[in-house]
Amino acid sequence: MHKRVVAVPLWFVSVWMMYGLVAYFAGLPSDGGAILGALSAAFVWMDPTGALWGGRSQPSASGRGSDVLEPATRPS
């Protein structure tokens, strides 16, 4: 959760500044940078695919999910 809190403002500022740089050289209006920055930060925060923050577990090699526990064996 801490990584997400740090990453969201960084994405906002970096997209805003990158848009400002491109707008300066391309002659575009500079009003869209904050909007695009907010949209990208919201996308990073929500992470709909689960690719950034590991929201979904991958199945193990045995075909079962990683949340399945194997029975413990007693030492003989």
N, C-alpha and C positions, 0 to 999 in steps of 0.2 A: 504494500500500500504506500510505503514511503517513496518508492521509486516512481510511482504514478504521480504523486503529489509534486515531485521535483520535475518530472518529465513534461507535464502539461504546460506550465509557464514557459519552459524552454522551447517547446514546439510553437507556442503562441508567438513569442518574440522572434524566433528564427524565421517563421513563415512571414511575419509582418515585415521584418527587415529585408528578406529576400525579395518580397513583392516590391518594396520601396526601391531596391536596387534595379530591378528589372523595369519598373515604371519610370525611373529616372532616365535610363538609357533608351527605352522604347517610346518615351513620350506619352505614356498612359496616365490616366488620372491616379493620384496617389491615395484616394479615399478607400480603395478596396482592400488594403493590406490588413487592417484590423479585422475586417469581416472574415477574410480568408484565414487569418491567424486563429480567430475564435472557432471557426468551423473545424480546422485541423486539430486544435486542442481538444474540442469536444469529441472528435473521432478517436483520438488517442485515449481519452479518459474512458469512453464507453467500450472500446475495443470489441466490436461486434463479432469478429472472427475468433477471438481468443488467442491470436498469434503473439501478441506482445506480452501479456501478463500471465500466460499459462492457465487459462480458465478451464480448459478441458484436458482430461488425462488421456494419454495414448494407451491402447491395449498392449499388454506385454507379449512376449514371444509365444506364450502358451495359449494365446487367444482370449484370455480372460482379462478383465480390467485390472489396473494397478491397485485398486482398493480391496481386492480379494486377498485374505490372509491364508497362508498355508498352515496346516496343523503343526504344532511343535512336536518334536521327537524327544523322547526321554533318553538320557544317557544310560547305557547298560553297564 
